[in-house]
Amino acid sequence: MPGDAVVVGAGAIGAACAHYLARSGWRVTLADRDDFGRGCSYANACLIVPSHSHPIPGPGAIRQAARWMLRPDSPFYVRPRLDPGLLGWLWQFRRACSPEAAERGFRALLELSRAGLALFEDMALEAGLSFFYRREGLLHVYLSDAGFREAHHEHVALQEAGFHARLLDRTEALEFEPALSPRIRGGLFIEGEAHGDCYAYVVALTTGLEACGARLITGRGVSRIVVQGGRVRGVQLEPPGGVPAAAARSAGSHSEEIPADLVVLAAGAWTPALAAPLGLRIPLQPAKGYSATVPAVPAHSSVLRVPLLVMERRVVVTPLGDRLRFGGTLELAGLAPGINPVRYQAVVGAGQEVLASPPPMDQAEAWYGFRPVAPDGLPLIGFAPRIEGLIIASGHAMLGFTQAPITGKLVAELADGRPPSVSLESFRPDRF
Ligand SMILES: Cc1cc2nc3c(=O)[nH]c(=O)nc-3n(C[C@H](O)[C@H](O)[C@H](O)COP(=O)(O)OP(=O)(O)OC[C@H]3O[C@@H](n4cnc5c(N)ncnc54)[C@H](O)[C@@H]3O)c2cc1C
């Protein structure tokens, strides 16, 4: 029987969990310490791309990462430090690079991503849920002969996985997407992939939740998950006004407790900090990425029809109405705030390089976000070990938008005791 549920964290994952739980009859509270959707779900590259379901670890990943580490403008960086959490994570990452583990991971992620895309299709038809959803495919673009030779292998691999993809030489690519610069060497178009505004998706879901009577709490963090006798009892909120809990206690102000039969921990890169006091080890590393959003692309600049992935630079260019977003890089440098100007400029430069007439960047919104990444590159979705009534939904790495709706649906199925519509074996939170 559905009862009271609290979802901690209102990014794409938490908002989707709250949405599906409410639809299942749970009385939902959704709590975020910030405004909804302002974490990693705010200005990501907005792709919904089952074709990119390869986990981050895989054969050759360590060699490639080592090469990239030598360049200050590369799409990957690990800040060297003696952090036992990071060292253990890197050790497990290395183990997940075997061809067998990578293939298993790909199959599991692909199933999840495809189910996610199918739910986006349903959702896009629902009245009132508007988030710039488009299903216009994804175009990989290549800048070099060597890159374009790789495209041939990618083409075969995509077809084997059941995708419809077309190789385009330079002339065909320019005909297909006139906004491209003639500097490109060629392209690979993947049909059926989608994109939409991830932040608008969170806003649409939370607006719907409010309309159906859910309790929405913004600007107040959850300080702890309350567990008694091996069962979840609710959550404790930080005192209002961002006062640290200890200071508020000594000033006599009380932090509020929200009772719940079910708690869903969906706090993205901050999930480990909330799980650790319960004795739960959730090995997620924050992987920082950057984006630059041009607010209104002038008419004389390139107007993109489909999103692009600049393969050699690992940078995405996404059209979002009259806005244009460049996104990329992956930095394992902890939760340190701030933007590295060299890497940010590399993201912007790669986007500009492939457009015939790039927009001016002076009004662009610069942003960074922390992807939550497990060492095997797969999310954690399922009941926490040893604590009844606690579900973990986090660690979606590069695919948190793509997999948000299916994660929400799976969480509701678990909560209701229904069989999950996708096998959760690979995503068990206790697998580490
Ligand atoms: C540059 C970049 C490009 C990307 N592009 C894509 C893409 O094209 N497609 C795709 O599918 N994915 C993409 N991703 C990945 C995607 O953004 C993430 O996987 C996804 O946003 C994770 O969602 P989340 O809800 O788990 O985390 P978040 O969106 O970070 O949400 C977690 C929330 O928890 C809240 N929180 C934390 N601690 C507490 C607390 N104590 N109490 C209450 N609330 C708390 C935070 O404030 C935050 O709102 C990209 C990421 C980056 C950085």
The ligand as a Gaussian input file, in Angstrom:
#p B3LYP/6-31G(d) Opt

LIG

0 1
 C       28.646000      18.880000     -19.256000
 C       27.640000      17.787000     -19.030000
 C       26.917000      17.301000     -20.107000
 C       25.993000      16.267000     -19.912000
 N       25.222000      15.875000     -20.964000
 C       24.286000      14.906000     -20.808000
 C       23.471000      14.517000     -21.898000
 O       23.575000      15.068000     -22.999000
 N       22.561000      13.533000     -21.703000
 C       22.426000      12.890000     -20.495000
 O       21.615000      11.954000     -20.414000
 N       23.180000      13.250000     -19.427000
 C       24.111000      14.245000     -19.559000
 N       24.890000      14.630000     -18.506000
 C       24.751000      13.907000     -17.237000
 C       23.544000      14.388000     -16.450000
 O       23.568000      15.785000     -16.368000
 C       23.566000      13.781000     -15.034000
 O       23.723000      12.380000     -15.098000
 C       22.254000      14.096000     -14.313000
 O       21.997000      15.471000     -14.325000
 C       22.294000      13.584000     -12.886000
 O       21.044000      13.881000     -12.318000
 P       20.801000      13.711000     -10.774000
 O       19.380000      14.053000     -10.536000
 O       21.315000      12.381000     -10.321000
 O       21.792000      14.784000     -10.100000
 P       21.624000      16.362000      -9.937000
 O       20.963000      16.973000     -11.100000
 O       22.973000      16.896000      -9.554000
 O       20.622000      16.505000      -8.733000
 C       20.987000      16.210000      -7.407000
 C       20.230000      17.187000      -6.517000
 O       20.432000      16.814000      -5.157000
 C       20.444000      18.001000      -4.391000
 N       21.054000      17.737000      -3.092000
 C       22.344000      17.424000      -2.826000
 N       22.507000      17.242000      -1.504000
 C       21.297000      17.450000      -0.925000
 C       20.827000      17.408000       0.426000
 N       21.632000      17.145000       1.445000
 N       19.520000      17.654000       0.643000
 C       18.663000      17.954000      -0.388000
 N       19.082000      18.005000      -1.664000
 C       20.362000      17.750000      -1.923000
 C       21.224000      18.978000      -5.265000
 O       20.973000      20.325000      -4.896000
 C       20.720000      18.616000      -6.652000
 O       19.643000      19.443000      -7.062000
 C       25.818000      15.677000     -18.628000
 C       26.550000      16.173000     -17.551000
 C       27.449000      17.221000     -17.747000
 C       28.196000      17.767000     -16.554000

